[in-house]
């Protein structure tokens, strides 16, 4: 990929114990390429993802409601 290519990743850790630590592998973390994510347990990672998805859903619903409200006034 080039620096100009948009990239999206979906992180999933299927079958991992909830208390397992998820973190970048040491060989891939260097002073020139620091970790982009903090160490987190599998359980916390899933909870974080669920909270983020709920927030995005609410934001989408709020925007849709505002759009519908503006269109019904016109």
N, C-alpha and C positions, 0 to 999 in steps of 0.2 A: 504494500500500500504506500501511496505517496502522502506527503504532508497535506495535500489538497483533497484527499479522498475522505469523505465522511464515513465514519465507521461506528456501528452500534454493536454492542455485545450483550448477550443475555447470559448471566451467570447462574448456573444451577449446580448444586452438589447433591445429586440423588443418592439416597441410601446412606447418607452420612449420619453418624450419631449426633444428637442434638448438642452434646457438650464438646464435640470435636472442634478444634481450632482451625479456622480457615485463614490462610495468610499466604503472601507471595513466597515462592521458594527462594531460599537464600542465594543460590547461584545467579538469580535474575535481579537481585537488589544490589546496586552498587552506588557509590557516591555520584556517579554520572547518570545513573538511572534509578533514582530512589523509588521506594514502594509508592504506588498511587492509592492504595487502600490500607486502612488499618486492620490489624489482626482482630478477628471477631469469631464468636462461636457460630456454629451452624444455626442454632436456634435463634440467636440474635440477628443473624443475616436474614433469615426468613421473616422475622418480625419487622425488621427495617423495610424489607421489600413490600410487605403487606401494608404498612403504614404509608409508604410512598405511593403505592397504587391507590389506596383510599383517598389520599390527598389529591392525586391527579384526577380521579373520578369526580370528586366534589368540585374541583376547579372547572372541569368540563361541564358538569351539570349547571353550575352557576353561570357560566358563559352562555350556555344554551338558553337558560331561563331569561337572561338579560336580552338575548337576541330575540326571543319570542315576544317578550314584553315590548321591545322597540317596534317590532313588526305589527303588533296588534294595535298600537296607537296610531299608526299611519293610515 
